[in-house]
Amino acid sequence: MVVVGGRCAGAPLATMLAQRGMRVCLLDKARFPSETLSTHVIQPCGVGVLDRIGLLDGILAAGAAPLTRFTFVSDGARMEATVEGGLFEHPSISMRRLVLDRLLVDGAAVAGVDVRTGTRVTGLLWENGRVTGAVAGEKRIAARLVVGADGRGSTVAELAGARKYRLAPQERIFAWAYFEGVEPDGHLRLGSLGDLTYVAGPTDSGLYLAAACPPMKDRESFLADREASYAAALAAWPELSGLLAGTRRSGPVRVMANWHGYFRQPAGPGWVLAGDAGNFKDPSPAQGMADALRQGERLADSIAAGFRVGDLDACLRRWGRWRDKDGREMHWFAADMGAAPKKRPLADQILRDIAADREDTRRFLRMLNHEIRPSRLFTPVRVARAAARVARREPRQLPAMLKEGVREVQKASQRVAQRPPDRVTERLLLALTVIGFVVPNLCVLLFLGEEGLDTGGYFSLWFTSTPSTQLVLDLAIAALAFFAWVLAEVRRAPFARWWVCIPATFLVGLCFGLPLFLWMRERALWKHAPGRA
């Protein structure tokens, strides 16, 4: 086994695989300790995974900060909660990746993993369409399975041709820094105020993380003077700025300015993706590390089962379907939570309703912990009740609420259209292409068998009646529209030999040219979308 990437997805997965009796080689281009973007927060479900693989005690001993209080503030609502005994087996924890990732890599080595840091993967080994290992510099490492846990810019994903789907556009940049002198209180604060969102809370070594996230429209001005812009962003939340008053910042203001949300094709013959390599979402609800750990635990079980029953590919496909189902709703919830600022009276009322009910607040925390889906909290009944309250108490907000509803419908339709990769579609289009070639040519051959080589007579029959003339004109207009769409589509997403569909339409018919183009386009999306997305 080769696992590429040694951070919070790859190192724990390598540990779990080694604990299941497998030989594992863990490769990472970085040398640890090493920083990377992170909210630092691991939800209780992820903490439980660390406990089960024997790493939690060492992480806590190294100073990870337990988070036992939670506040979420928006312009129209405030939600407060204390993680009481019995709600979760473990509280959330916060730790800088500079410390955490080193502990995870060391834990993998203790578990018997062959850890090779400072090692960059440059290629994959292939045999008969199947990945059989990895290339790292001059070394070729054979493996029954290669796991890509190498983050958003995954080399394994690019080399394997893993297609992206369910794309969520970048709507914010993330700026964060650490502060010394904040009294540790185990309090995680999330905020959405005006144009800004926030993540703030204690972390290890007595430091306090404060992240402020301006919208993309302010990107250039923020980056032009990040020090002043970051200070102004903190000042815009008086509660946070008051907490930081009199403290000292430790280190520079860090910024992540280029990212987007996505899923990637989860697996293929001899390879699989884990963590951010397979799914990256808006960091606002602090889900990434817990998802990497939860999904990694399930993946380790699937890999072990695949080797045991002798059908690894089938087990990985089942895991991939589970991953997509498990992560889809939270993916879009995170995108909504980090969305660019717009007037949202209905959403604000829904949050006020949840904050006013202790049990609903607990359900909100359970949602963040992946115990319930967002759709079970934000139900149609809850939305209808909130809409009625807005209409009754704030009738002047009705136009804004209607616009909000239209935006939500548009988003829902766009998200439904972003389906995951499906080879069934490609095969169906190929079958229709074959049928579209065979049927009209068979008809032509039947005509020639009956009438001989009479092309003039053949074409004259196209216009012998009004219905047949209508059909010819209908197909001609459809073909022209098809050509216009083809030219626009290949400018947006070019692929090789796309032009073949045009002579195919003239020589055989639209029934051949259209499915041929769609089939070629589907194949191109599978092979080349990671570079385009």
WOSUL-V136952 format. One record per backbone hydrogen bond with DSSP energy under -0.5 kcal/mol. CO is the residue of the C=O (numbers start at 1). NH is the residue of the N-H. Records with the same first field share a line. If there is no record, write none. Layout:
CO=NH ; NH
//
This chain:
1=25
2=4 ; 147
3=5 ; 27
4=149
7=11 ; 12
9=13
10=14
11=15
12=16
13=17
14=18
15=19
16=20
17=20 ; 22
18=21
22=24
24=114
25=3 ; 27
26=116
27=5
28=118 ; 119
30=118
40=95
41=43
42=93
43=46 ; 47
44=48
45=49
46=50
47=51
48=52
49=53
50=55 ; 56
51=54
55=59
56=60
57=61
58=62
59=64
60=63
64=66
65=94
66=68
67=92
68=83
69=188
70=81
71=190
72=79
73=192
74=77
77=74
79=72
81=70
82=84
84=87 ; 88
88=86
92=67
93=42
94=65
96=99 ; 100
97=101
99=103
100=104
101=105
102=106
103=107
104=108
105=109
106=110
107=111
108=113
109=112
113=115
114=26
116=28
118=120
123=135
125=132 ; 133
127=130
130=127
132=143
133=125
134=136 ; 141
135=122 ; 123
136=139
139=136 ; 141
140=142
141=134
145=2 ; 147
146=148 ; 272
147=4 ; 149
148=274
151=154
154=158
155=159
156=160
157=161 ; 162
158=161
161=163
163=265
165=263
168=261
171=216
173=175
174=256
175=212
176=254
177=210
178=250
179=208
180=248
186=68 ; 69 ; 188
187=189
188=71
189=200
190=73
191=198
192=75
193=196
196=193
197=213
198=191
199=211
200=189
201=209
203=206
204=207
206=181
207=203
208=179
209=201
210=177
211=199
212=175 ; 214
213=197
214=173
215=218
216=219
218=222
219=223
220=224
221=225
222=225
223=226
225=229
226=230
227=231
228=232
229=233
230=234
231=235
232=236
234=237 ; 241
236=238
237=240 ; 241
238=242
239=243
240=244
241=245
242=245
244=247
248=180
249=251
250=178
252=254
254=176
255=257
256=174
261=168
262=280
263=165
266=273
268=270 ; 271
269=131
270=146
271=268
272=148
274=277
275=278 ; 279
278=264
280=262
282=285
283=286
287=291
288=292
289=293
290=294
291=295
292=296
293=297
294=298
295=299
296=300
297=301
298=302
299=303
300=304
301=305
302=306
303=307
304=308
305=309
306=310 ; 311
311=315
312=316
313=317
314=318
315=319
316=320
317=321
318=322
319=323
320=324
321=325
322=326
323=327
324=328
325=329
327=331
328=332
329=333
330=334
331=335
332=336
333=337
334=338
336=339
344=348
345=349
346=350
347=351
348=352
349=353
350=354
351=355
352=356
354=357
356=358
357=361
358=362
359=363
360=364
361=365
362=366
363=367
364=368
365=369
366=371 ; 372
367=370
373=376 ; 377
374=377 ; 378
377=379
379=383
380=384
381=385
382=386
383=387
384=388
385=389
386=390
387=391
388=392
389=393
390=394
394=397
395=398
397=401
398=402
399=403
400=404
401=405
402=406
403=407
404=408
405=409
406=410
407=411
408=412
409=413
410=414
411=415
412=416
413=417
414=418
415=418
417=419
422=425 ; 426
423=427
424=428
425=429
426=430
427=431
428=432
429=433
430=434
431=435
432=436
433=437
434=437 ; 438
435=439
437=441
438=442
439=443
440=444
441=445
442=446
443=447
444=448
445=449
446=450
447=451
448=452
452=454
453=455
454=458
455=459
456=460
457=461
459=462
460=463
461=464
465=469
466=470
467=471
468=472
469=473
470=474
471=475
472=476
473=477
474=478
475=479
476=480
477=481
478=482
479=483
480=484
481=485
482=486
483=487
484=488
485=489
486=490
487=491
488=492
489=493
495=498
497=500
498=501
499=502 ; 503
500=504
501=505
502=506
503=507
504=508 ; 509
509=512 ; 513
510=514
512=516
513=517
514=518
515=519
516=520
517=521
518=522
519=523
520=524
521=525
522=526
523=527
524=528
525=529
528=531 ; 532
529=532 ; 533
//
